[in-house]
Amino acid sequence: MLQNTRHTFDSAFWQLFWPLTTGGATVVPTAGEHLDLQHTIDLIDTHAVTVTDFVPAVLGALLTLLERRPATVERLRSLRHLVVGGEQINPQDVRALRELLPGLRVSNAYGPSEASIGMIFHEVTAEDGDDIPLGRPIDNCVAVVVDVDGRPLPPGATGEIVIGGACVGAGYHGDPHRTARRFFDSPPFGRMYRTGDLGHLDAEGRFHFGGRVDHQIKVGGVRLEPGEIENVGLACKGVRQAVALVVGSTESRARELLLVITGTAGEEQVLAHLRARLPRAGIPQRVVIVPDMPLTEAGKIDRRRLAARVERPDSPPSAGGADPVLAIFRSALRRPDFAADDDFFAAGGNSLQAVAVVVELSDRFGTDIGVRDVVEHPTASGLGRLIARRGHDRIPSSADLVAADLAGLVAIPALGPARRSRAARTVLLTGATGFVGTRLLHELLEQTDLSVLCLTRGDNDSHARQRLLDALSAQGLNHAGYAGRITAVAADLALPGLGLTDTRQHRLAEECDLIVHGGALVNLLYDYRMHREPNVLGTAEIIRLARAAGGIPLHYISTLGVLYDHAVAVGQPVPADVDITAVTPPLSGYSLSKWVAERLVLAADDLPVTVLRLGEVMPAADAAAVPNPTALTHLLLTAFERLGTVPRATIRSDYSPLDTIARAIVDAIRDPAPRGRAAHLFSPGSVHFDDLAGARAQRVPCSLFLSRLRTAAAAGDAELGALLAVFEHRAAGCGDDEAGIRAVLENLLQDNPALFTTSHTRPKEPVGA
């Protein structure tokens, strides 16, 4: 056995004593040369070493040396067994070494110093592929994957690995407080240790490593697990080592996600590999190739030194007289080498960085620049030319477009001559694959004898129909008896003419007798221009269709968000019949687009129109209840349940069950009375969402709730990670003290019953306890 770590390190103990307990021999290197790979090879060759131990970083460096000096492989032929531990194992390195040394056994070893170094092992096989397990505990040892409250998780669920058994130490000498934080008693397992490592169990009872809780990184308000990024990077051909890092200061708002690699792969090759396999938020802004990784004395990768090596200074926005647009792009991307004709998004730019760019450009040039401009002109040179034209030729800004859209309220031409009206037989519905739209489609089929034409995005009508049926099935709604009354039309609200031919549009106008328009784009980061095409121009197309169909009734599904800023400003409940032209325009791009679309609809006084503003739509109260996984209400209630805690904050809104709201919309469609007016649809009475968790949930300070939320997100809980991302996006500038955190939590939802009055068309069913 070759002892290849310093004798003061934990792994040296088993390297020294294990062979001596079995009649073997231990080879001790010259002091100070344990990381000298050439010396290591000499020792293996000279003493015919059969067993040794490497951390993955040293193994990667050894393979690089073997590739450069192929003859050296012969000097390692005595090796029979290699133990790899200390960091995440690299499957490619293991395969490469076994190809060089056929018959070599490789064991993946896991266990921290607090658990006597090694207590979970796995014999690597060719069947492991790119996902090598940590393995199973050895005799007299136990390991469990737990959630943030210490409850065991089922196979497949990611949580913290806690270990116990004969391997666990007594604690930290002279440090009872630290001992109490990491060691605990848990019958029937006895003394346990919190490793701080994330992992999960597979179906065969083997543990898999998932990264470190304390290595979690955050970019643009999104928390990321570097272990996942590194594992995907290691699967790319030619990558030997991979380390995910965030560089740049929080204060400069220029933090950058990097993947630092060694090996023969190129930057573009690795980036293409990552883009094909990772969600957009997890794709590094750049890949940095280094000849070798800096190591600690223990032979592990020194992340601090590596970050200092690859970090580059911020680019001053106007240094050296550079083009200011290019300088702002470079600063946002932290890419001093970014060229004027390079694509912002291809270089790793994301929506949050785009927002930062447009804010700085708007301030710098004193003109309105939006995210849509960056999307349409993703190069510094192209965006610079747009800004110049906007200054001289008055290219429309968001404010210009809103003004133009409002000025043309009554100038929406019809498709053709109107036809005679008739009894309603067919309704045209948009947004039928959305959370509300899917249930509304079901209620139209259940409560009426209407046939339903659904305008749905799809490659063709068949694809659009399958999307509809999938949406109904996802909400647990039986559609078998209604298939003959559903017609899907592949269309897109964001395209001129809905993406349909004139012939198809005329056919739709002939077939439908009323329209329910609920389709829309929702993105709280985008400005008005990004929402304008589907939400405003798409509504204009729907108005044209209603006119071409003979002036048929049009029901527009809106949101109470169009009146939120106005309700806050006036300080009293806003009625449904408020003059929409006189209210304070909303600030967000989405709400502003819905406000303009409302004005389009209400200005079409040649049509019988109704505006239905919805509140906080919750899961249905019947047996088919399915949550809206992206709704803030769902994320909050999920956090209360999973964490077993509720913040000491007052979080109020309406609680309007989906089935009740959908039936109220159908009632409004069938009732001619409210036509030409607006109605507010939400269940009366504010509901304290912080009380819905029940008596079992513990009330805790907001800061403690946030801390536990962060821990759960770090452990891989995707839904709580999404809630945390929303919180931190809204928390900018609000402070991180108890009062600041409480203010953000209390404003996640809007208290619709306190801000708005209901109407006679409101849902009548009370909300149950």
Secondary structure, 3 states (H helix, E strand, C coil): CECCCCCCCCHHHHHHHHHHHCCCCCECCCCCCCCCHHHHHHHHHHHCCCEEEECHHHHHHHHHHHHHCHHHHHHHCCCCEEEEECCCCCHHHHHHHHHHCCCCEEEEEECCHHHCCCCEEEECCHHHCCCCCCEEECCCEEEEEECCCCCECCCCCCEEEEEEECCCCCCCCCCHHHHHHHEEEECCCEEEEEEEEEEEECCCCCEEEEEEHHHCEEECCEEECHHHHHHHHHCCCCEEEEEEEEECCCCCCCCEEEEEEEECCCHHHHHHHHHCCCCHHHCCCEEEECCCCCECCCCCECHHHHHHHHCCCCCCCCHHHCCHHHHHHHHHHCCCCCCCCCCCCCCCCCHHHHHHHHHHHHHHHCCCCCHHHHHHCCCHHHHHHHHHHHHHHCCCCHHHHHHHHHHCCCCCCCCCCCCCCCCCCEEEEECCCCHHHHHHHHHHHHHCCCEEEEEECCCCHHHHHHHHHHHHHHCCCCCHHHHHHEEEEECCCCCHHHHCCHHHHHHHHHHCCEEEECCCCCCCCCCHHHHHHHHHHHHHHHHHHHHHCCCCCEEEEEEHHHHHHHHHHHCCCECCCCCHHHCCCCCCHHHHHHHHHHHHHHHCCCCCEEEEEECCEECCCCCCCCCCCCCHHHHHHHHHHHHCEEECCCCEECCEEHHHHHHHHHHHHHCCCCCCCEEEECCCCCEEHHHCCCCCCEEECHHHHHHHHHHHHHCCCHHHHHHHHHHHHHCCCCCCCHHHHHHHHHCCCCCHHHHECCCCCCCCCCCCC
